[in-house]
Amino acid sequence: MSDYNVGHLLPVSNAKIGEAAVQTVDGRTLHAFLKVGKDFTTWMKDRIATYGFAEGLDYVTDLLPNFGEKGHGRPSKAYHLSLDMAKELAMVERNAEGRRARLYFIECERRAKAPPVRAVMTDEEVMARGLLVASRRVEELAAKVANLTPKAEALDRIATADGSLSITETAKALQVRPKDLFAWLQQNGWIYKRPGGAAFLGYQSRITSGLVEHKVTEVSRSDGSSKVVEQVRITPKGLTKLAGQMPGAALDASVSSAGALAAVTGSAH
C-alpha cells in the first residue's frame, strides 16, 4: 500500500495538545485502519490503561453529537491522538497494517520538520542572485587584470628595448628548444631559406613589421680573404610577439626587463 493510499485512509491534521500545536490522527479512523477485533471504545480504554497514555499529553478528546433516527442520540467521544501515541498503538497491533501506519506516521513527522522548499524565487531574490554573480565575476576579472598587468608592462618594456637576439638566444629566452623555435618560425612564415642556401632569412613582411632583422657580418678567412655573412635575428618586439603566440613559450624572468635584454643582446643591431 503506497503512502498516498495510507494517507488517504489515515488523514493527519493539526490540533492543540496541552500548549503545543501538533499533528494528530483520529482514533476511530486508526482503529478501523488497523482492523482491530474489539469495538473502538473498549480497545481505546484498554490501550490507554495498559500503556499509560495521558489525556492532555498524548491525546485530547471532545464530544461529537450522535444523531439517531429521532434526531438525537447519545454523544460519542472523539480521540485526537498525537503521532507518537498513534505510532505506538500501530506497533503493538503486530500486523501488516500496524507496520504500514507506523512508517506513514514517521514520514509525516519527517516532512513536518523539513524546511519548506520554494520552486520559484521572488523577483527580489532573482535580482539579488544576479547581482551576486555579477559582483563575483567583476572580482575575478579584476584579479586576472592585476595578475596580467606586471607581465604586460614587462613585455612593453622589452618591445621598446634596443638590440636583437639570435634564434638560439631567443629560444633560451622563451624557454623552448632551438629546433622547436626554428620549426615554428618556418611553419608560421617568419623565416625561410633560399633554394640551395644555408642561411635563414626573414620574410620581408616580418622585417617591415619590426619583428625580425638581418645582421650582416664580415668574416675573415684563413687565406686572408673575407666573406659577408647574413644572419636573421629576432627583435625585442618579435620576442614579445613570440611569447604570446608560440605554444609552450614562457618568457624567462632573467630577460623580463629592458635592462636585462640589453645585457643579453649587447644592444647590438
N, C-alpha and C positions, 0 to 999 in steps of 0.2 A: 504494500500500500504506500503510495507516494506521500510526501509532505503535504501536497495540495489536498489530497483526499482526507488525510488526518486532520488538517487544519479546517477543512470544510465541516467535518463531524465534531471537532473539538475547538470551536472558536474561542480565542483568548481576548479578553477585554481588560480595561483598567478599572481598578476600584481602590478605595482607601481602606487600608487595614491599619488600625492604630493611627499613627501620624504620617504614615508613608503611603504614597500612591504606587501601587504595584500591579503587575499583571496577574489576572485571576482567570479561573475556568469554573464554569457552573458545575456543582457537584452532581446533579441529576444527569447532566449530559455525559460527564465522565463515567458515572455508574452504568449508563446504557452502553457506552463505547467498550467498556471492559467486560461486558457480558457477565455480570455478576449474577449468581443464582438467587441470592437473597433480595428481598424488597429494599428499596433505597433507604428508607428511614432506619430500618434495622441495621443494614450494612454500615451506614454513616455513623450511627451512635456507637456501634461496636468498634469501628476503626478509631474513632476519637478516644474512646476509653482505653483501647489496647495500646495505642501509640502515643498517648498523652498530648494530643493536639489541643491548643487553647484558642478559644474564641477571642478575637481582637488582636491575636498574634499570628495565627496560622490561617484563620478564616474569619469571615463575617457572615451574618445571616440577616435576612429580612423576610417579612411575611408577604405572601402573594395571595390575592383573592382567588377563591375557587368557586366559579360559577357553575352550579348544578342545573338540573332541568327546571327547577322552580326559580332560578335567577339568583340563588345564593347558596353558599356552602361553607364548610369549614376551611379557613385559610391554610395554605401549605407553607412550609418553611423552605426558603431558598438558601443554599450554601454557596458562597463565593470563596473558592479555595485559592490560596497562594500557589504559585507554581512549585515551590519547594514541597508543600503538602501534597499537591497533585502528583508529583514525581514519586514520592514515597508510596502513596496509595497504588499507583500504577505498578511499582516494582513488587510490592508484596502480593499482588494477584498471581504472579508467577505464570503468566501466559503470554502468548504472542501479542495480543492487543496491549497488554501492560507494557511490554518492551517497546512497542511502536509509540505508545503515548509518551513514555518517559523520554525517548530520543527526541520526539517532537517538542516537548517542553524545554529540553536543553537547548534546542536550536532557537526556540522563541527567545530564551534568555540571552543567547549569544547575539542575536540580531538587535535586541533592545540595547545592548551595551555597545554595539558597533557605532562609530561616528557616522553621521549622515553623509551620503555621497551625492554631490550635485553634478548632474550630467552636463549642465550648461553654465558657463561663467557669466557674471553680470558684465555690462559694458565697462564699468569702472575697473573690474578685475582684468578684463582683456586689455584695457589701456595700460594699466599698471604693469602687467606682464610684458607688454610690448616695449614700454619704457625701460624696464629692467634689462631685457635682452639687448636693446639698442645701447644702453649705457655700458653693458659688459663688452659689446662689440667695439665701442669707441675706446674703451680702456685697452683692449687687446691691440687695436691698431696703433694707439699711442705708444704702447710698449715696443711694438715692432719698429716704428719710426725711430724711437730713441735708440734701439739696438742697431739700426742700419745707418743712422746719421754719422757716427765716427768712421765707419767703413767708407761711406760715400765721400766724406771730407778727405779721407786719406787718398782715395782714388783720384779726386780732383787735384790734390797737390801733386801727385805723381804725373798726371796727364799734362801738367804745365811745367814739368821739370825739363832740364836740358839733358842732352846725351841720348844714347841709344844702346840696345843690348843685342848681342849675337843671339841666334836662335837657341843655342845651347845655354847661354846665360838666362834667356827668357824662360826656358823650361825649368831651370833651377828656381827662378823667382816665383814661378807658378806651381812649383812642387809636382811637376809631371815629368815623365821620361822624355828625353830629347827626341827619340824616334817617334813617340806618340804625337809630339807637337809638330814635327816635320810633316807627318802624315796628315794631321788635321789641317794644317795651313795649306797643303796642296789640295786636299779634298774640298776646302771651302773657299778656294780662289784667292789666296793671299800670295802664294809663291809658285814658281814653275821653273822648269829647265828648258833651255833651247835644245832643239834636236842636235845630238852629238855633243852638247855642252856638259860641263861638270858642275858648274856653279849654279846655285839657285838665284833667281831674280824675283823681284817683287812686281806684281801686276800694277800697271800704271794707275788704275783706279784706287788702289790701296796707297800708292805713293802720293797721289793727289789729295787723298783724304787725310794724309799725315799719319798713317798707321805704320808704314814701313819706309825705310830709306836705303839708299845704296852708299856704301863707303868704298872709295877707291884708294888702294894702297899700292905703292911701287915697291916691288921686292927685288933685291939684288941676287943674281945667280952666281954660282961658284966660278963661272968663267969670266966674271966681270960685267956681263951684260945684265940687263934688268927687264922685268916684266910687270905689267899692271894687273893687279888682282881686284876684282869687284866682289863685294860681299853685301848680301841683303841683311838688314838689321831691323829690329823692332823698336819703334819709338816709345816713349813713355805713354803717349796716347794709345798706341797699339797694345801696350801691355795692359792698360786698364780695360780695353775692349775685350781682350782675350780672357781676362779674369772673370768677366761677366758672361762670356759666350761659350767657352770651351768646357765641355763636361769634365768634372773631376778637378778642374783648376781651382786653386786657392792661393791667393797672394801670400807669399812668405812675409811674416811680420818684420823680418830684418830689412825688407825693402819697402815697407809700407809708408814711407815718407819721402819727400823730395830730396832731403839731405842724404838719406841712405842710398837712394837710387843714384844720386850724383857720385857717391863714393864707389859704387859698383861700376858705373859706366866711365868714370873719369871725366865726365862732362864732355865726352867725345862726340863728334858728328861723323 
